[in-house]
């Protein structure tokens, strides 16, 4: 009789460590067979999507009844390569789940991939933050675009970053491309380029002359602001209010007053009648 014994202590230890790693890794991990059924899922996955073993991955992730049109696991089964994609699913509590999934061949049969491991990182909070940032961006973009006053902002190199429709109309700028720094020097007053050099962050000019395309001098109320963030300069912005209509109304009012005064001076006064 020959008895042979193999020490499995090291193997069992590695197996326990592997199981611990699989269960506690901080992302969704699942093993999928060729029928797209989940063979195994880790603790993070079960917390997010519920018990999944034996169920179809598309049923668990997205509550679908049919496989997803662009399933990364199906692609890995087909070509054996790794695939990465961004997906949208549904948590077990009904809230949306946004995640980036990577699929890799885990084991192979005689000819094809037998199992695929799917690892997904939850980016739901990142997606929510991006959504909020987009809303804020669109809000301020709409505010600037629809402002009645002209708004123009340049960076530290003098390149225009913002030029709203009111500013374009004020300067009679028709081109889709904004003015170059050299062109801007001929259009705005010196105060715009000198503002802030004395430590001031806001300069108000009751009436300045803007030089619009075509040579017209446009009177405007100008406010110049140095744009700063955490002590660092980002650029400069100008808020411009067109004064042409204001001046036209003032001239019309002055003309009316003068005409009224002339009419009063030319009207004959009635003679005073004396008593007998």
Secondary structure, DSSP 8 states (H G I E B T S, - for coil): --------HHHHHHHHHHHHHHHH-SSEEEEEETTSBEEEE-HHHHHHH---TTSBHHHHHH--SS--TT-HHHHHHHH---EEEEEEEE-TTS-EEEEEEEEEEEEE-SSSEEEEEEEEEE-HHHHHHHHHHHHHHHHHHHHHHT-SSEEEEEETTS-EEEE-HHHHHHTT---SS---HHHHHHHS-HHHHHTTTTS-SEEEEEEEEEE-TTS-EEEEEEEEEEEEETTEEEEEEEEEEE-HHHHHHHHHHHHHHHHHHHHHHHS---------
